[in-house]
Amino acid sequence: MKVVSDLDLGQFLRPGDHIVIGHACGEPTTLVEALIAQGRAIGGLSAFTATSFSGLFTPATADAFTLSSMGAIGALRWLAAEHKLGVIPCHVGQIGPMIEAGVIGCDVAFVQVSPADAAGNHSCGLVSDYVRAAAARARVVVAEVNEQVPVTCGESLPAAAIDYAVPVSRRPVEVPPARISEADEAIAKFAAGYIEDGSVIQIGIGAVPDAILRLLRDRQDLGVHSGMVADSLVDLVEAGAITNARKRIDRGVSVTGALIGTRRLFGFADRNPAIRMCPTSYTHEGAVLARLDRLVTINSALEVDLTGQVNAEQSGPAYLGGTGGQVDFVRAGARSPGGHAIIALPATAKGGTVSRITARLSGPVTTARSEVDVIVTEFGAAELKGRSLGERAGRLIAIAHPDFREDLAREARLVQRRGF
């Protein structure tokens, strides 16, 4: 491992290289800044990252290289809007295997890690999902060794796996809690009703997830097995609600692949054996999820049609989200003994002018209607599993915004005559 003080990317990047970059709060911002500044001079570079919240990737800065991702998540939405993001439709659990197989090119891996421990191992810190897969595949591994990255339990990189180390001391990317609206609180009340003592929860980040978790402080022995967690995890642990005591596997441990929050979460996770960072081959693997009883998964959507098909990716021409881990977790939650798979979304968009419960999707099907369990809006919960198409339409219309129910009912009758 060579320690680099003068960050000249030309010493390890070749024209035409494919780069895989750590994402979310694990984004190696010093390396990304150097790529933006130097990439055009090297030429022909392309990069892949799953998400970005740093604000470094913009339509202007992305001209230094071509960028692709699994979706328009975080600040990548603005790149997608300017047609400067190549979207690869895939589940987050597929990213590691596709890197390993060379389907997603990885000549060079840019990762962020903590300083080495006494044994010479660097904690993967804030993100562990596809880091080791990228490091194993890359010709060159460049690690931003950040003194301010917590040492988390779980995935790590030995010094021997790193070719170039770039020492820095800077605050990692933070994602503060979102502002919670009245609609978010109403959605949360319906969703929280499905989470009982001893449930194992999978949940994302954002206003609705935070609002749901706020309502769980009176629960006992909740467990966590999730692709990502936010600051709200700390609140529930401190309230005594999360203990992981009843999980059949990983008892006493919250399992995740990404810490997406602020320094409060990062400090809580530092050297904390009650949080384990794992790759997607564990967090999203069906065989692992099948061993979790009372698994309640909560995911979001852009829209749901009257048969239960879920679109979490694209609204018309605008790419706004991604498949993420939704399909893996919906399937697992719906099949878990005592569990549920919840899709939570506001009933309307664009200031109340568009219904998110719709007769026809405006974008792709992310989750098939055959997998869907419960849909929740601020107007109620529609339990769809085991229900006929006609029953589903009626239940979904009942949780749509009242202003759109009559039109939806009319559409449903027309669709039923033609056949769903």
Buried (B, 14 or more C-beta within 10 A) or exposed (E): BEEBEEBEBEEBBBEEBBBBBBBBBBBBBBBBBBBBEBBEEBEEBBBBBBBBBBEBBBBEBBEBBBBBBBBBBBBBBBBBBEEBBEBBEBBBBBBBBBBBEEEBBBBBBBBBBBBBEEEEBBBBBBBBBBBBBBBBBBEBBBBBBBEBBBBBBBBBBEBEBBBBBBBBEEEBBBBEBBEBBEBBBBBBBBBBEBBBEBBBBBBBBBBBBBBBBBBBBEBEBBBBBBBBBBBBBBBBBEBEBBBBEBBEEBEEBBBBBBBBBBEBBBEBBBEBEBBBBBBBBBBBBEEBBBBBBBBBBBBBBBBBBBBBBBBBBBBEEBBBBBBBBBBBBBBBBBBBEEBBBBBBBBBBBEEEEBBBBBBEBBBBEBBBBEBBBBBBBBBBBBBBBEBEBBEBBBBBBBBBBEEBBEBBBEBBEEBEEEEB
